[in-house]
Structures are given as C-alpha cells and as structure tokens.
Amino acid sequence: MRVYRFSAAAGAYHSSPAVSGRLAVAGNDDGKVYCIETASGRQAWAADVGSPVWTAPLCARGRAVVGTFDGRLVAIGLRSGLVIWSRKAGNRFYLSDPVLHEGLVIAATTDGRIHAVDLSSGRPAWSRKAPGKLLGGPALRGGVLYYATTSGICEAVDAATRKAVWSRRLQGGTIYAPAVSAASVAVGTGRGAVYCLDRRTGEERWRFTSIGRGGFCAFAGGDAIAASWNGRVCRLSGRDGSVVWTLKTLSDVRGFPLLLGGSMYVGSLDFRLYAVERV
C-alpha cells in the first residue's frame, strides 16, 4: 500500500535517501537536494546546489552533506534548507556517499582521491591518492576506511593516520563501495566475482564467481548478500561462500540490498520492490 508520493523534483533520483529524525533527504539530477517529512510526504525544503547529486546525503549535527557532479561537497542546514558551506574538492563525486569520522566528512572523487573536510566549516583537512579511479566508497568501520577501485585494488586505510592497513588486488574492478562487517569485507567486481576478505588483514577468505556483473553487497549476520546486473540476488555463506538461497528478479538490480527488521529489500529495473522475510 502506497502511503504517499513525492513528485516535485524535475530529474531522476540516483541518490539513495537518508533519514534524520522525521526528515528524509535525497539529491536529484535537477541539481537540487530535497527534504520531505517522512510522516506526510510534505516538502520541507529544496536546496539548489547547482549540479546533479548521486551520493546519498550524510546527515549529522544538524546538517546534510552531499557530493556533486562538479566536484563539490556541500553542507545544508537540516532545519533551514540553506547552504552552509560549499567546498570544491576535485573531479565529480559519483557514487561515493560521504562518511563521518571524528568531525571530518570523507568521500572519494572520480580522479582517485579521498578527501576529508571539516563538517563545521568545510575547510580541507587532508587528501589521499588511491591506486586507481574511485567511483564508489569509502566504507568506514572501526576508524578504518575501505574502498575498491575500477582497476581492481581494494584497500584499507587508517582514517586517523591515512596509512594503508592492507592492499589486495582483485580480478576485476568495481564502481561500488565494499560492504563491511565485524569480521569481513565483501566486494563485487565487474567480472562477476564476489570476494570476501578478512577485515583486519585483507586475506581472501573465499570467492564466489557466478553472481554476474555487479558489485552490490551487504551483510546479514555473518553471511553476504550479493546482487548483480543480471537480476540475481544471492545469500552466500560467510563460512565458505556457498549459496544459501537465490532470488531472481525480472530485470537488472542496480542498487544495494537493504537489511531491515530481519528482512531484505531490493529494487529492480522491472519496477518492482522485492522483499525476502526472515533473511
């Protein structure tokens, strides 16, 4: 049952929404960031940032931070909808959702750099070059940044020191952020493989090679959920990568599976939303 429909935006949504309290925020191809009230669907505000936004907003400390296609990080007041600061970083922010570490907003640009700016002021704190182009990521867990490049390098970097913890070469690159659990890192590649790496050492725990082109991974307990462009979604055993179950949608899956309340939700280009209960 549809609760409401919000259709004020002029462009497509490539950005996943972020929820903060009673507000949901999402960027649009029309160069605006929209905020709606989750209970009613009423528009709270729309902020014009002047460039398409494909990153999911980072909502923290009363601000929503997005990355734009013209290479800026922009902070918007969650209550006012006004732009607080805008900082040019480099090439475009593609699918690199910003993360927050000790007051710093961290995201990656397509020229292969990780940028950190101060959440309060937008002032640059540091920048680090990755071994290849970065279209997605980084993921953050335990003070460590995890990202994978289009050239097939997956790295873990200490967010405080900016020193590499480990680096691992994969067979095939990715344009998506890795999924990170307490013990593992899951990365899907454009060659149809899913890698499960030890989170602390980067050593390969297992590899699944029959998923199809993609790279959308999530964790359910100790198992990995992987989705591909061919519409296949698999639950893979965290122990050895064996298939627990498979869901076949009617078209491509181009988004990350969502685990919520013991169920899994995933959208498909067949215009359907699929739910698997007690995943």
C-alpha positions in Angstrom: 0.0 0.0 0.0 1.4 3.3 -1.1 1.4 5.9 1.8 2.3 8.9 -0.4 4.0 10.0 -3.5 6.5 12.9 -3.7 7.0 14.2 -7.3 8.2 17.8 -7.1 11.7 17.0 -8.5 12.3 17.6 -12.2 15.0 14.9 -12.6 15.8 11.3 -11.8 16.9 10.1 -8.4 20.2 8.3 -8.4 20.8 9.3 -4.8 19.6 7.0 -2.1 17.7 9.0 0.6 19.0 9.5 4.1 16.7 9.8 7.1 17.3 12.1 10.1 14.6 12.1 12.7 11.3 12.9 10.9 13.0 14.1 7.8 14.2 12.3 4.6 16.8 13.9 2.3 17.8 13.0 -1.2 19.7 14.5 -4.1 18.3 14.8 -7.6 19.6 15.1 -11.2 18.0 18.5 -11.4 20.8 19.9 -9.1 18.6 20.2 -6.0 18.6 18.4 -2.7 15.0 17.7 -1.4 13.9 17.3 2.1 10.5 15.8 3.0 8.6 15.0 6.2 8.6 11.2 6.5 5.1 11.1 8.1 3.3 13.2 5.5 5.5 13.4 2.4 5.2 17.2 2.5 8.3 19.1 1.2 10.2 20.7 4.0 12.7 22.5 1.7 14.6 22.2 -1.6 18.2 23.4 -1.8 19.7 24.3 -5.1 23.3 23.1 -5.2 23.8 23.8 -8.9 24.8 20.3 -10.0 23.4 16.7 -10.1 23.7 14.8 -6.8 24.2 11.0 -7.0 25.6 10.5 -3.5 23.4 9.6 -0.5 23.4 12.5 1.9 25.3 12.3 5.2 23.1 13.7 8.0 25.0 14.7 11.1 24.9 17.5 13.6 22.0 19.3 12.0 23.5 19.2 8.5 23.1 17.2 5.3 26.3 16.9 3.3 26.2 15.7 -0.4 28.8 15.4 -3.1 28.0 17.0 -6.5 28.8 16.1 -10.1 31.0 19.2 -10.4 33.3 18.0 -7.6 32.0 19.9 -4.6 31.0 18.9 -1.1 28.0 20.9 0.1 26.6 21.2 3.6 22.9 22.2 4.0 21.1 23.0 7.3 18.6 20.3 8.0 16.1 22.8 9.5 16.6 25.7 7.2 17.5 24.1 3.9 20.1 26.8 3.4 23.6 26.1 2.1 26.1 26.5 5.0 29.2 25.8 3.0 30.4 24.6 -0.4 33.9 23.3 -1.0 35.5 22.3 -4.3 37.4 19.1 -3.9 38.3 17.7 -7.4 36.5 15.7 -10.0 33.0 14.6 -9.7 31.5 12.8 -6.7 29.9 9.8 -8.4 28.5 7.1 -6.1 30.8 8.0 -3.1 28.5 8.5 -0.2 30.2 10.7 2.4 31.0 9.2 5.8 31.9 11.0 9.1 34.9 10.3 11.2 35.9 12.5 14.2 34.2 15.6 12.8 35.5 15.1 9.3 33.4 14.4 6.2 35.2 11.9 4.0 34.3 11.0 0.4 36.0 10.0 -2.9 36.2 11.7 -6.2 36.5 10.0 -9.6 40.1 11.2 -10.1 41.0 8.6 -7.4 41.4 10.8 -4.3 39.9 10.5 -0.8 39.0 13.9 0.6 38.4 14.9 4.2 36.9 18.3 5.1 35.7 19.7 8.4 32.0 19.2 9.0 31.6 22.5 10.7 33.5 24.8 8.4 34.1 22.9 5.1 37.8 23.5 5.4 40.0 20.8 3.9 41.8 18.6 6.4 43.6 16.1 4.2 43.6 14.3 0.8 44.9 10.9 -0.2 45.6 9.4 -3.6 44.2 5.9 -4.2 45.7 3.4 -6.7 43.1 3.9 -9.4 39.8 5.6 -10.1 37.2 5.7 -7.3 33.6 5.8 -8.3 32.1 4.5 -5.0 33.0 4.4 -1.3 34.7 4.6 1.0 33.0 2.5 3.7 34.0 3.2 7.3 34.2 0.8 10.3 36.3 0.9 13.4 38.2 4.0 12.3 39.3 2.3 9.0 38.3 3.3 5.5 37.6 0.6 3.0 37.4 1.2 -0.8 37.9 -0.5 -4.1 39.0 1.0 -7.4 38.0 0.5 -11.0 41.4 -1.1 -11.6 40.7 -3.9 -9.1 42.6 -2.7 -6.0 40.8 -3.0 -2.6 42.5 -1.1 0.3 42.0 -0.5 4.0 43.4 2.8 5.3 43.5 4.1 8.8 41.3 7.2 8.9 43.4 9.0 11.6 46.9 8.4 10.1 46.0 7.9 6.4 48.4 4.9 6.3 47.4 1.8 4.4 46.5 -1.1 6.7 46.4 -3.6 3.8 46.0 -3.6 0.0 44.6 -6.5 -2.1 44.4 -7.0 -5.9 41.1 -8.4 -7.2 40.3 -9.9 -10.6 38.2 -7.1 -11.9 37.4 -3.6 -10.7 34.2 -2.2 -9.2 32.3 1.1 -9.1 30.6 0.4 -5.7 31.6 0.7 -2.1 32.5 -2.5 -0.2 30.3 -3.9 2.4 32.0 -4.3 5.8 31.0 -6.4 8.8 32.8 -7.0 12.1 35.0 -9.7 10.5 34.8 -9.3 6.7 34.8 -7.1 3.7 32.7 -8.1 0.7 33.4 -6.7 -2.8 31.7 -7.5 -6.0 33.5 -6.9 -9.3 32.6 -6.2 -12.9 33.8 -9.6 -13.9 31.1 -11.3 -11.9 33.0 -12.3 -8.7 32.3 -11.6 -5.1 35.3 -11.5 -2.8 35.1 -12.0 1.0 38.3 -10.6 2.6 39.4 -10.7 6.2 38.6 -7.2 7.5 41.9 -6.9 9.5 44.4 -8.5 7.2 42.9 -8.3 3.7 43.5 -12.1 3.2 41.0 -13.7 0.9 38.5 -15.9 2.9 36.5 -17.1 -0.2 35.5 -16.1 -3.7 32.2 -16.7 -5.5 32.4 -16.4 -9.2 28.9 -17.0 -10.6 26.9 -13.9 -9.5 27.1 -11.9 -12.7 28.4 -8.4 -13.3 27.6 -6.0 -10.4 29.1 -5.3 -7.0 26.2 -4.6 -4.7 27.0 -6.3 -1.4 25.6 -6.3 2.1 25.9 -8.4 5.2 23.1 -10.4 7.0 24.6 -11.7 10.2 27.8 -13.4 9.1 26.6 -14.1 5.6 27.0 -11.9 2.5 24.1 -10.7 0.3 25.2 -10.0 -3.3 23.2 -8.6 -6.2 24.1 -8.3 -9.8 23.1 -6.5 -13.0 21.5 -9.7 -14.3 18.9 -9.6 -11.6 20.3 -12.3 -9.5 20.5 -11.9 -5.7 22.3 -14.5 -3.6 22.8 -15.1 0.1 26.3 -16.5 0.4 27.6 -18.4 3.5 30.1 -16.3 5.4 32.0 -19.5 6.2 32.8 -20.7 2.7 30.8 -18.6 0.1 28.4 -21.4 -0.7 24.9 -20.4 -1.9 22.2 -20.4 0.9 19.4 -19.1 -1.4 18.9 -17.3 -4.7 16.3 -14.7 -5.8 15.9 -14.0 -9.5 14.3 -10.7 -10.3 12.8 -9.9 -13.8 15.4 -7.3 -14.7 18.7 -5.7 -13.6 19.4 -4.9 -9.9 21.3 -1.6 -9.7 21.1 -0.9 -6.0 22.3 -2.3 -2.7 20.1 -4.7 -0.8 18.7 -3.2 2.4 18.5 -5.3 5.5 15.8 -4.1 7.9 14.0 -5.8 10.7 15.1 -9.3 9.8 14.0 -8.9 6.1 15.8 -8.0 2.9 14.5 -5.4 0.4 15.9 -4.9 -3.1 14.7 -2.9 -6.1 14.9 -4.0 -9.8 14.7 -2.3 -13.1 11.5 -4.3 -13.6 9.8 -1.6 -11.5 9.3 -3.9 -8.6 10.5 -3.9 -5.0 11.3 -7.4 -3.7 11.2 -8.4 0.0 12.6 -11.6 1.5 11.3 -12.3 5.0 13.5 -13.8 7.8 16.5 -13.4 5.6 
